Amino acid sequence: MSFVSLRGVSKSYQNVKVINNLNLDINKGDFVSIVGPYGCGKTTLLRLISTLLPLDSGQITINRKPAKSLREKSKIGLCFQTPTLFPWLNTIENIMLPQQIVSNKDYQRALDLLEMVNLAGKSNMPIQHLSGGTMKLVCILQSLILDPELLLLDEPFSSIDEPNREFLQDKLLTTHDQGKMTTILVTHSLTEAIYLSNKVVILSRRPTQVKTILDINFSTRNTQTRFSPKFIKYLKLLRRELTDA
């Protein structure tokens, strides 16, 4: 039984069809990456699932209920490309911001998240004093503060240097597994998609549909995984599918 189900989903902007009759099923606990050609509607699809954008037609359900029901329970974590941070709040206050919605402030939970990514020392730092990559990281922690059932990430590591990016990918995997979340990631990095996911969804060009789904199977994920013959094989398959998208 799928946890996130999209049926006949369509979306247009100014009479230009971006997504057309798209169908997709995501199981509970999956880590799914979405890749595709530039401008094919990856971010639009994420915003439709989050209910931040209305559907033109079709249906999106989460756990067999309308997607908005999980959003109303504050159980969808969102992290989009542009950081949603307030400059008059410090680091930990920004992370705790979603807790105000449910009137359940938990300073220790926020501090634990900061410690997880080695940022506890910057908990009281003004947000404008952080680097762009660190701000992006604070947004990810903000999306985790309410222990979401569904985590939606749009290029969360795009402005972070490669060594820290790999470190944070491992932290994200640990958080995903420990929190028993379902995670959907939009990324332009094929290596990131392969390393993090158990499924990679390849979208077609506009009007967008699901072209194919690649199952990824690794017994363990570590530095050696990225250089393994199996990883390279997945990368070649993914590149070929995208070339033909």
Secondary structure, DSSP 8 states (H G I E B T S, - for coil): -EEEEEEEEEEEETTEEEEEEEEEEEETT-EEEEE-STTSSHHHHHHHHHTSS--SEEEEEETTEEHHHHHHTT-EEEE-SS----TTSBHHHHHHHHHHHTT---HHHHHHHHHHTT-GGGTTSBGGGS-HHHHHHHHHHHHHTT--SEEEEESTTTTS-HHHHHHHHHHHHHHHHHHT-EEEEE-S-HHHHHHH-SEEEEE-SSSB-EEEEEE---S--SGGGGGSHHHHHHHHHHHHHHHT-
